[in-house]
C-alpha cells in the first residue's frame, strides 16, 4: 500500500514536469520574408504523420499567389525512392499580425492546420515548422542533406521549445 502511494505521488509530481515545455506558448520567428521563403524545400526529418505514411524523398514547394495566399505542393515517393509519386496540393493563409511566421494550411476544405515557422536560418537555407500542441514538426532544408552538427543544434533548439526529439524520423532523400 505504501508503494502505491509513493508511485502515485511520483506520478503526480513528475508527469507534469515531463510535458512542461508542451504547455508553454510556442514562439515563432519574429518575421518571415515570404518572397525569400517560397520555393522548394527538402524534408530532412519530421514527426511521422499518418498522411505521410510510406513517404520518402519528401519535398514541399511554396509559391505566392496574387490573391495573397501561398500555393503549397507537397510531393513524396511512396514506399521506396523508386516508388509512385504522390502529390498533395493545398493553400496556406497568413495569420494576420504574425509577421508571416504563422500560416494556416488547407489541403481539404474546410479543414486547416497550423504551420508555424519556429526556426529559420538568416539566409533561409533551413526552416523548422511546428504547431502549438507540438504534435507536428518538420525540419526543412534548401538542400538534400544537412550538416550533422547543424542538424543536432536544430534538434536541441526544438527540445528546448518542448518538442520530443525522440519522435523525429530522418527522411530518406536518396532518390534525388
N, CA and C atoms as a LAMMPS dump frame, in Angstrom:
ITEM: TIMESTEP
0
ITEM: NUMBER OF ATOMS
528
ITEM: BOX BOUNDS ff ff ff
-5.0000000000000000e+02 5.0000000000000000e+02
-5.0000000000000000e+02 5.0000000000000000e+02
-5.0000000000000000e+02 5.0000000000000000e+02
ITEM: ATOMS id mol type element x y z
1 1 1 N 0.824 -1.191 0
2 1 2 C 0 0 0
3 1 3 C 0.871 1.258 0
4 2 1 N 1.948 1.23 0.816
5 2 2 C 2.848 2.366 0.876
6 2 3 C 3.491 2.621 -0.493
7 3 1 N 3.857 1.55 -1.198
8 3 2 C 4.483 1.655 -2.519
9 3 3 C 3.521 2.323 -3.501
10 4 1 N 2.237 1.964 -3.438
11 4 2 C 1.256 2.572 -4.336
12 4 3 C 1.192 4.077 -4.115
13 5 1 N 1.239 4.488 -2.863
14 5 2 C 1.198 5.915 -2.561
15 5 3 C 2.427 6.622 -3.111
16 6 1 N 3.561 6.002 -2.979
17 6 2 C 4.803 6.592 -3.485
18 6 3 C 4.716 6.753 -4.998
19 7 1 N 4.255 5.705 -5.694
20 7 2 C 4.095 5.787 -7.149
21 7 3 C 3.098 6.872 -7.531
22 8 1 N 2.025 6.975 -6.784
23 8 2 C 1.011 7.991 -7.067
24 8 3 C 1.584 9.393 -6.907
25 9 1 N 2.327 9.592 -5.836
26 9 2 C 2.929 10.898 -5.584
27 9 3 C 3.951 11.22 -6.673
28 10 1 N 4.789 10.247 -7.02
29 10 2 C 5.777 10.46 -8.074
30 10 3 C 5.102 10.789 -9.406
31 11 1 N 4.075 10.078 -9.734
32 11 2 C 3.355 10.335 -10.987
33 11 3 C 2.754 11.732 -10.981
34 12 1 N 2.175 12.118 -9.843
35 12 2 C 1.558 13.432 -9.72
36 12 3 C 2.586 14.544 -9.885
37 13 1 N 3.799 14.338 -9.359
38 13 2 C 4.851 15.355 -9.407
39 13 3 C 5.593 15.33 -10.739
40 14 1 N 5.936 14.147 -11.24
41 14 2 C 6.812 14.042 -12.41
42 14 3 C 6.091 14.159 -13.746
43 15 1 N 4.886 13.689 -13.86
44 15 2 C 4.208 13.747 -15.157
45 15 3 C 4.015 15.175 -15.663
46 16 1 N 3.598 16.114 -14.828
47 16 2 C 3.505 17.481 -15.34
48 16 3 C 4.861 18.03 -15.778
49 17 1 N 5.934 17.639 -15.096
50 17 2 C 7.264 18.101 -15.484
51 17 3 C 7.673 17.532 -16.832
52 18 1 N 7.283 16.305 -17.133
53 18 2 C 7.644 15.66 -18.395
54 18 3 C 7.042 16.401 -19.58
55 19 1 N 5.898 17.017 -19.402
56 19 2 C 5.261 17.73 -20.506
57 19 3 C 5.322 19.247 -20.314
58 20 1 N 6.216 19.7 -19.434
59 20 2 C 6.294 21.118 -19.096
60 20 3 C 6.4 22.007 -20.329
61 21 1 N 7.353 21.712 -21.242
62 21 2 C 7.561 22.545 -22.415
63 21 3 C 6.369 22.557 -23.341
64 22 1 N 5.574 21.502 -23.315
65 22 2 C 4.426 21.42 -24.209
66 22 3 C 3.314 22.375 -23.798
67 23 1 N 3.323 22.821 -22.557
68 23 2 C 2.274 23.718 -22.083
69 23 3 C 2.643 25.182 -22.277
70 24 1 N 3.907 25.447 -22.578
71 24 2 C 4.332 26.824 -22.787
72 24 3 C 3.901 27.301 -24.166
73 25 1 N 3.62 28.585 -24.31
74 25 2 C 3.321 29.101 -25.647
75 25 3 C 4.518 28.859 -26.566
76 26 1 N 4.248 28.48 -27.796
77 26 2 C 5.305 28.212 -28.758
78 26 3 C 5.66 29.499 -29.489
79 27 1 N 6.915 29.888 -29.386
80 27 2 C 7.372 31.097 -30.059
81 27 3 C 7.733 30.781 -31.499
82 28 1 N 7.354 31.682 -32.367
83 28 2 C 7.745 31.589 -33.767
84 28 3 C 8.891 32.569 -34.001
85 29 1 N 9.448 32.536 -35.194
86 29 2 C 10.407 33.57 -35.551
87 29 3 C 9.639 34.891 -35.619
88 30 1 N 10.336 35.984 -35.529
89 30 2 C 9.667 37.292 -35.472
90 30 3 C 9.076 37.697 -36.82
91 31 1 N 9.816 37.445 -37.891
92 31 2 C 9.402 37.924 -39.205
93 31 3 C 9.878 36.961 -40.285
94 32 1 N 9.031 36.71 -41.279
95 32 2 C 9.387 35.877 -42.42
96 32 3 C 9.143 36.672 -43.69
97 33 1 N 10.174 36.774 -44.514
98 33 2 C 10.042 37.393 -45.825
99 33 3 C 9.548 36.291 -46.762
100 34 1 N 8.268 36.294 -47.064
101 34 2 C 7.684 35.216 -47.861
102 34 3 C 8.285 35.125 -49.256
103 35 1 N 8.758 36.236 -49.795
104 35 2 C 9.408 36.178 -51.105
105 35 3 C 10.697 35.367 -51.051
106 36 1 N 11.358 35.358 -49.905
107 36 2 C 12.568 34.539 -49.737
108 36 3 C 12.211 33.113 -49.319
109 37 1 N 11.078 32.951 -48.643
110 37 2 C 10.681 31.64 -48.124
111 37 3 C 10.132 30.728 -49.222
112 38 1 N 9.433 31.301 -50.191
113 38 2 C 8.849 30.474 -51.245
114 38 3 C 9.947 29.739 -52.007
115 39 1 N 9.541 28.687 -52.689
116 39 2 C 10.48 27.857 -53.429
117 39 3 C 10.437 26.437 -52.907
118 40 1 N 11.446 25.673 -53.254
119 40 2 C 11.485 24.253 -52.919
120 40 3 C 12.272 24.004 -51.635
121 41 1 N 11.688 23.132 -50.799
122 41 2 C 12.31 22.699 -49.546
123 41 3 C 12.346 21.174 -49.526
124 42 1 N 13.424 20.619 -48.986
125 42 2 C 13.55 19.174 -48.802
126 42 3 C 13.319 18.859 -47.33
127 43 1 N 12.518 17.85 -47.064
128 43 2 C 12.281 17.418 -45.69
129 43 3 C 13.503 16.634 -45.22
130 44 1 N 14.133 17.11 -44.164
131 44 2 C 15.307 16.446 -43.588
132 44 3 C 14.857 15.442 -42.53
133 45 1 N 13.91 15.849 -41.709
134 45 2 C 13.363 14.972 -40.665
135 45 3 C 12 15.52 -40.271
136 46 1 N 11.181 14.635 -39.698
137 46 2 C 9.83 15.05 -39.291
138 46 3 C 9.278 14.073 -38.276
139 47 1 N 8.272 14.524 -37.54
140 47 2 C 7.48 13.601 -36.738
141 47 3 C 6.616 12.812 -37.717
142 48 1 N 6.632 11.499 -37.66
143 48 2 C 5.801 10.708 -38.579
144 48 3 C 4.326 11.075 -38.434
145 49 1 N 3.681 11.239 -39.574
146 49 2 C 2.259 11.567 -39.612
147 49 3 C 1.545 10.538 -40.475
148 50 1 N 0.32 10.253 -40.129
149 50 2 C -0.471 9.274 -40.864
150 50 3 C -0.553 9.62 -42.349
151 51 1 N -0.734 10.905 -42.66
152 51 2 C -0.886 11.313 -44.054
153 51 3 C 0.425 11.253 -44.835
154 52 1 N 1.547 11.004 -44.16
155 52 2 C 2.83 10.857 -44.836
156 52 3 C 3.348 9.421 -44.757
157 53 1 N 2.511 8.497 -44.345
158 53 2 C 2.934 7.113 -44.183
159 53 3 C 3.537 6.581 -45.489
160 54 1 N 4.712 5.974 -45.379
161 54 2 C 5.386 5.384 -46.532
162 54 3 C 6.129 6.382 -47.411
163 55 1 N 6.172 7.645 -47.029
164 55 2 C 6.808 8.661 -47.867
165 55 3 C 8.328 8.662 -47.735
166 56 1 N 8.982 8.764 -48.865
167 56 2 C 10.417 9.023 -48.945
168 56 3 C 10.601 10.174 -49.926
169 57 1 N 11.786 10.747 -49.936
170 57 2 C 12.099 11.813 -50.906
171 57 3 C 11.06 12.93 -50.864
172 58 1 N 10.709 13.361 -49.674
173 58 2 C 9.633 14.33 -49.481
174 58 3 C 10.121 15.756 -49.709
175 59 1 N 9.329 16.505 -50.474
176 59 2 C 9.615 17.919 -50.71
177 59 3 C 8.347 18.737 -50.489
178 60 1 N 8.551 20.019 -50.271
179 60 2 C 7.451 20.983 -50.187
180 60 3 C 7.843 22.163 -51.052
181 61 1 N 6.912 22.599 -51.862
182 61 2 C 7.162 23.75 -52.722
183 61 3 C 6.083 24.791 -52.459
184 62 1 N 6.526 26.035 -52.252
185 62 2 C 5.622 27.127 -51.938
186 62 3 C 5.732 28.207 -53.011
187 63 1 N 4.587 28.794 -53.34
188 63 2 C 4.545 29.84 -54.361
189 63 3 C 3.51 30.879 -53.95
190 64 1 N 3.903 32.153 -53.947
191 64 2 C 2.962 33.228 -53.637
192 64 3 C 1.966 33.367 -54.782
193 65 1 N 0.733 33.66 -54.423
194 65 2 C -0.284 33.924 -55.434
195 65 3 C -0.612 35.416 -55.418
196 66 1 N -1.242 35.887 -56.462
197 66 2 C -1.632 37.29 -56.496
198 66 3 C -2.848 37.568 -55.609
199 67 1 N -3.401 36.507 -55.018
200 67 2 C -4.556 36.654 -54.124
201 67 3 C -4.149 36.774 -52.648
202 68 1 N -2.831 36.703 -52.375
203 68 2 C -2.352 36.883 -51.01
204 68 3 C -2.178 35.609 -50.203
205 69 1 N -2.45 34.461 -50.787
206 69 2 C -2.2 33.199 -50.095
207 69 3 C -1.067 32.471 -50.799
208 70 1 N -0.571 31.407 -50.173
209 70 2 C 0.568 30.661 -50.689
210 70 3 C 0.094 29.318 -51.24
211 71 1 N 0.487 29.019 -52.466
212 71 2 C 0.198 27.712 -53.057
213 71 3 C 1.213 26.709 -52.481
214 72 1 N 0.707 25.545 -52.071
215 72 2 C 1.539 24.505 -51.458
216 72 3 C 1.458 23.244 -52.319
217 73 1 N 2.625 22.695 -52.651
218 73 2 C 2.678 21.416 -53.367
219 73 3 C 3.661 20.516 -52.629
220 74 1 N 3.126 19.505 -51.97
221 74 2 C 3.955 18.527 -51.256
222 74 3 C 4.061 17.274 -52.124
223 75 1 N 5.272 16.755 -52.261
224 75 2 C 5.462 15.53 -53.039
225 75 3 C 6.303 14.541 -52.24
226 76 1 N 6.101 13.281 -52.549
227 76 2 C 6.942 12.234 -51.988
228 76 3 C 6.858 11.016 -52.89
229 77 1 N 7.766 10.085 -52.675
230 77 2 C 7.723 8.784 -53.334
231 77 3 C 7.204 7.796 -52.3
232 78 1 N 6.24 6.987 -52.701
233 78 2 C 5.621 6.041 -51.775
234 78 3 C 6.43 4.753 -51.663
235 79 1 N 6.751 4.393 -50.42
236 79 2 C 7.334 3.111 -50.02
237 79 3 C 8.778 2.874 -50.426
238 80 1 N 9.317 3.622 -51.389
239 80 2 C 10.728 3.475 -51.742
240 80 3 C 11.131 4.669 -52.598
241 81 1 N 12.428 4.918 -52.72
242 81 2 C 12.879 6.029 -53.566
243 81 3 C 12.453 5.888 -55.033
244 82 1 N 12.115 4.691 -55.454
245 82 2 C 11.651 4.468 -56.821
246 82 3 C 10.135 4.345 -56.89
247 83 1 N 9.466 4.518 -55.763
248 83 2 C 8.021 4.329 -55.686
249 83 3 C 7.224 5.37 -56.435
250 84 1 N 5.937 5.159 -56.447
251 84 2 C 4.998 6.043 -57.138
252 84 3 C 5.033 7.441 -56.529
253 85 1 N 5.007 8.448 -57.396
254 85 2 C 4.997 9.831 -56.947
255 85 3 C 3.627 10.17 -56.374
256 86 1 N 3.617 10.745 -55.184
257 86 2 C 2.387 11.189 -54.537
258 86 3 C 2.456 12.705 -54.405
259 87 1 N 1.384 13.393 -54.794
260 87 2 C 1.351 14.854 -54.77
261 87 3 C 0.129 15.314 -53.986
262 88 1 N 0.344 16.251 -53.078
263 88 2 C -0.757 16.876 -52.332
264 88 3 C -0.672 18.379 -52.561
265 89 1 N -1.781 18.96 -52.99
266 89 2 C -1.837 20.393 -53.266
267 89 3 C -2.716 21.079 -52.224
268 90 1 N -2.241 22.232 -51.778
269 90 2 C -3.008 22.961 -50.788
270 90 3 C -2.782 24.452 -50.875
271 91 1 N -3.322 25.149 -49.89
272 91 2 C -3.197 26.597 -49.779
273 91 3 C -2.763 26.924 -48.36
274 92 1 N -1.96 27.955 -48.232
275 92 2 C -1.559 28.439 -46.911
276 92 3 C -1.985 29.893 -46.789
277 93 1 N -2.662 30.198 -45.686
278 93 2 C -3.176 31.535 -45.439
279 93 3 C -2.4 32.149 -44.273
280 94 1 N -1.927 33.354 -44.47
281 94 2 C -1.118 34.039 -43.466
282 94 3 C -2.008 34.491 -42.311
283 95 1 N -1.551 34.23 -41.086
284 95 2 C -2.265 34.694 -39.895
285 95 3 C -1.883 36.158 -39.67
286 96 1 N -2.861 37.061 -39.729
287 96 2 C -2.565 38.485 -39.542
288 96 3 C -1.86 38.75 -38.209
289 97 1 N -0.896 39.659 -38.254
290 97 2 C -0.178 40.057 -37.048
291 97 3 C 0.909 39.091 -36.615
292 98 1 N 1.207 38.079 -37.443
293 98 2 C 2.204 37.074 -37.048
294 98 3 C 3.57 37.309 -37.685
295 99 1 N 3.731 38.395 -38.415
296 99 2 C 4.994 38.619 -39.104
297 99 3 C 5.225 37.576 -40.193
298 100 1 N 4.162 36.983 -40.677
299 100 2 C 4.183 35.919 -41.699
300 100 3 C 4.772 34.61 -41.177
301 101 1 N 4.951 34.486 -39.876
302 101 2 C 5.538 33.277 -39.294
303 101 3 C 4.488 32.221 -38.968
304 102 1 N 3.219 32.619 -38.955
305 102 2 C 2.14 31.66 -38.694
306 102 3 C 1.245 31.609 -39.931
307 103 1 N 1.034 30.398 -40.39
308 103 2 C 0.13 30.187 -41.513
309 103 3 C -0.875 29.116 -41.136
310 104 1 N -1.981 29.108 -41.848
311 104 2 C -2.989 28.058 -41.699
312 104 3 C -3.05 27.357 -43.042
313 105 1 N -2.697 26.087 -43.058
314 105 2 C -2.602 25.319 -44.301
315 105 3 C -3.86 24.484 -44.482
316 106 1 N -4.336 24.478 -45.712
317 106 2 C -5.572 23.758 -46.033
318 106 3 C -5.33 22.862 -47.246
319 107 1 N -5.516 21.551 -47.03
320 107 2 C -5.449 20.589 -48.123
321 107 3 C -6.839 20.089 -48.484
322 108 1 N -7.731 20.09 -47.495
323 108 2 C -9.112 19.665 -47.707
324 108 3 C -10.02 20.687 -47.046
325 109 1 N -10.915 21.284 -47.816
326 109 2 C -11.855 22.237 -47.273
327 109 3 C -12.841 21.496 -46.387
328 110 1 N -13.184 22.004 -45.245
329 110 2 C -12.862 23.296 -44.663
330 110 3 C -11.743 23.219 -43.627
331 111 1 N -11.004 22.123 -43.598
332 111 2 C -10.024 21.888 -42.537
333 111 3 C -8.719 22.628 -42.799
334 112 1 N -8.222 23.267 -41.735
335 112 2 C -6.94 23.978 -41.803
336 112 3 C -6.1 23.584 -40.6
337 113 1 N -4.793 23.515 -40.818
338 113 2 C -3.879 23.183 -39.74
339 113 3 C -2.838 24.277 -39.559
340 114 1 N -2.315 24.361 -38.344
341 114 2 C -1.291 25.357 -38.042
342 114 3 C 0.037 24.977 -38.68
343 115 1 N 0.682 25.966 -39.245
344 115 2 C 2.003 25.851 -39.85
345 115 3 C 2.781 27.036 -39.304
346 116 1 N 3.531 26.797 -38.239
347 116 2 C 4.25 27.868 -37.571
348 116 3 C 5.739 27.709 -37.826
349 117 1 N 6.36 28.745 -38.313
350 117 2 C 7.805 28.734 -38.556
351 117 3 C 8.482 29.114 -37.248
352 118 1 N 9.12 28.12 -36.629
353 118 2 C 9.67 28.318 -35.281
354 118 3 C 11.186 28.489 -35.277
355 119 1 N 11.819 28.241 -36.409
356 119 2 C 13.263 28.426 -36.536
357 119 3 C 13.536 28.643 -38.015
358 120 1 N 14.42 29.578 -38.325
359 120 2 C 14.689 29.912 -39.715
360 120 3 C 16.096 30.47 -39.825
361 121 1 N 16.871 29.903 -40.741
362 121 2 C 18.232 30.404 -40.964
363 121 3 C 18.163 31.831 -41.498
364 122 1 N 19.128 32.621 -41.118
365 122 2 C 19.188 34.004 -41.59
366 122 3 C 19.205 34.064 -43.114
367 123 1 N 19.865 33.085 -43.741
368 123 2 C 19.95 33.042 -45.204
369 123 3 C 18.854 32.176 -45.839
370 124 1 N 17.888 31.751 -45.04
371 124 2 C 16.75 30.94 -45.499
372 124 3 C 17.209 29.595 -46.074
373 125 1 N 18.294 29.059 -45.543
374 125 2 C 18.803 27.759 -46.002
375 125 3 C 18.129 26.598 -45.268
376 126 1 N 17.542 26.855 -44.105
377 126 2 C 16.753 25.836 -43.406
378 126 3 C 15.605 26.515 -42.677
379 127 1 N 14.59 25.719 -42.399
380 127 2 C 13.428 26.191 -41.642
381 127 3 C 12.927 25.044 -40.785
382 128 1 N 12.31 25.385 -39.673
383 128 2 C 11.68 24.389 -38.813
384 128 3 C 10.234 24.83 -38.613
385 129 1 N 9.325 23.884 -38.834
386 129 2 C 7.895 24.16 -38.769
387 129 3 C 7.265 23.249 -37.727
388 130 1 N 6.418 23.814 -36.892
389 130 2 C 5.728 23.023 -35.873
390 130 3 C 4.367 23.623 -35.59
391 131 1 N 3.776 23.18 -34.483
392 131 2 C 2.499 23.74 -34.046
393 131 3 C 2.462 23.787 -32.522
394 132 1 N 1.511 24.543 -32.001
395 132 2 C 1.417 24.785 -30.557
396 132 3 C 1.338 23.497 -29.742
397 133 1 N 0.62 22.5 -30.213
398 133 2 C 0.47 21.262 -29.433
399 133 3 C 1.698 20.357 -29.522
400 134 1 N 2.656 20.746 -30.343
401 134 2 C 3.919 20.021 -30.509
402 134 3 C 3.727 18.6 -31.047
403 135 1 N 2.668 18.364 -31.81
404 135 2 C 2.493 17.044 -32.411
405 135 3 C 2.9 17.019 -33.882
406 136 1 N 3.259 18.167 -34.431
407 136 2 C 3.816 18.261 -35.783
408 136 3 C 5.178 18.92 -35.687
409 137 1 N 6.13 18.408 -36.449
410 137 2 C 7.447 19.027 -36.52
411 137 3 C 8.11 18.6 -37.82
412 138 1 N 8.585 19.573 -38.569
413 138 2 C 9.329 19.307 -39.799
414 138 3 C 10.596 20.138 -39.79
415 139 1 N 11.71 19.518 -40.142
416 139 2 C 12.968 20.214 -40.359
417 139 3 C 13.194 20.196 -41.866
418 140 1 N 13.278 21.39 -42.441
419 140 2 C 13.367 21.542 -43.885
420 140 3 C 14.681 22.213 -44.273
421 141 1 N 15.15 21.893 -45.472
422 141 2 C 16.39 22.472 -45.971
423 141 3 C 16.25 22.762 -47.455
424 142 1 N 17.011 23.712 -47.931
425 142 2 C 17.043 24.001 -49.363
426 142 3 C 17.855 22.956 -50.121
427 143 1 N 18.601 22.146 -49.387
428 143 2 C 19.445 21.115 -49.999
429 143 3 C 19.004 19.738 -49.507
430 144 1 N 19.402 18.704 -50.246
431 144 2 C 19.021 17.325 -49.919
432 144 3 C 19.537 16.844 -48.568
433 145 1 N 20.654 17.378 -48.155
434 145 2 C 21.281 16.93 -46.908
435 145 3 C 21.612 18.149 -46.052
436 146 1 N 21.797 17.882 -44.763
437 146 2 C 22.128 18.943 -43.823
438 146 3 C 23.34 18.51 -43.019
439 147 1 N 24.226 19.453 -42.754
440 147 2 C 25.376 19.195 -41.905
441 147 3 C 24.895 18.614 -40.567
442 148 1 N 25.532 17.531 -40.129
443 148 2 C 25.085 16.83 -38.924
444 148 3 C 25.163 17.708 -37.671
445 149 1 N 26.186 18.533 -37.565
446 149 2 C 26.31 19.417 -36.399
447 149 3 C 25.161 20.434 -36.376
448 150 1 N 24.838 21.003 -37.537
449 150 2 C 23.713 21.936 -37.624
450 150 3 C 22.415 21.224 -37.283
451 151 1 N 22.226 20.031 -37.811
452 151 2 C 21.02 19.256 -37.514
453 151 3 C 20.872 19.058 -36
454 152 1 N 21.946 18.682 -35.33
455 152 2 C 21.892 18.46 -33.877
456 152 3 C 21.571 19.754 -33.128
457 153 1 N 22.103 20.886 -33.595
458 153 2 C 21.779 22.176 -32.967
459 153 3 C 20.284 22.477 -33.102
460 154 1 N 19.736 22.22 -34.287
461 154 2 C 18.304 22.46 -34.526
462 154 3 C 17.459 21.548 -33.639
463 155 1 N 17.846 20.284 -33.565
464 155 2 C 17.116 19.326 -32.726
465 155 3 C 17.134 19.781 -31.269
466 156 1 N 18.267 20.264 -30.805
467 156 2 C 18.351 20.741 -29.42
468 156 3 C 17.447 21.958 -29.203
469 157 1 N 17.397 22.874 -30.15
470 157 2 C 16.501 24.034 -30.008
471 157 3 C 15.039 23.576 -29.985
472 158 1 N 14.721 22.558 -30.779
473 158 2 C 13.358 22.01 -30.766
474 158 3 C 13.04 21.408 -29.398
475 159 1 N 13.995 20.691 -28.825
476 159 2 C 13.802 20.112 -27.492
477 159 3 C 13.541 21.222 -26.473
478 160 1 N 14.305 22.306 -26.572
479 160 2 C 14.131 23.427 -25.644
480 160 3 C 12.772 24.096 -25.81
481 161 1 N 12.167 23.956 -26.978
482 161 2 C 10.842 24.519 -27.228
483 161 3 C 9.728 23.555 -26.835
484 162 1 N 10.094 22.389 -26.278
485 162 2 C 9.081 21.46 -25.783
486 162 3 C 8.742 20.31 -26.712
487 163 1 N 9.465 20.153 -27.811
488 163 2 C 9.248 19.019 -28.714
489 163 3 C 10.049 17.814 -28.229
490 164 1 N 9.569 16.621 -28.506
491 164 2 C 10.241 15.381 -28.131
492 164 3 C 11.1 14.917 -29.306
493 165 1 N 12.415 15.146 -29.269
494 165 2 C 13.275 14.792 -30.395
495 165 3 C 13.315 13.294 -30.705
496 166 1 N 12.957 12.455 -29.738
497 166 2 C 12.971 11.016 -29.999
498 166 3 C 11.92 10.62 -31.034
499 167 1 N 10.961 11.498 -31.284
500 167 2 C 9.916 11.227 -32.283
501 167 3 C 10.355 11.549 -33.71
502 168 1 N 11.456 12.276 -33.856
503 168 2 C 11.918 12.657 -35.188
504 168 3 C 12.387 11.441 -35.987
505 169 1 N 11.988 11.399 -37.235
506 169 2 C 12.428 10.354 -38.166
507 169 3 C 13.118 11.059 -39.326
508 170 1 N 14.365 10.669 -39.581
509 170 2 C 15.113 11.252 -40.688
510 170 3 C 14.503 10.77 -42.002
511 171 1 N 14.336 11.688 -42.943
512 171 2 C 13.703 11.391 -44.221
513 171 3 C 14.718 10.855 -45.216
514 172 1 N 14.38 9.763 -45.871
515 172 2 C 15.21 9.199 -46.934
516 172 3 C 15.103 10.094 -48.161
517 173 1 N 16.208 10.715 -48.541
518 173 2 C 16.247 11.578 -49.722
519 173 3 C 17.138 10.975 -50.812
520 174 1 N 17.317 9.654 -50.803
521 174 2 C 18.262 9.011 -51.726
522 174 3 C 17.773 8.934 -53.158
523 175 1 N 16.583 9.385 -53.471
524 175 2 C 16.075 9.267 -54.843
525 175 3 C 16.432 10.455 -55.707
526 176 1 N 17.054 11.434 -55.192
527 176 2 C 17.371 12.631 -55.977
528 176 3 C 18.704 12.5 -56.657
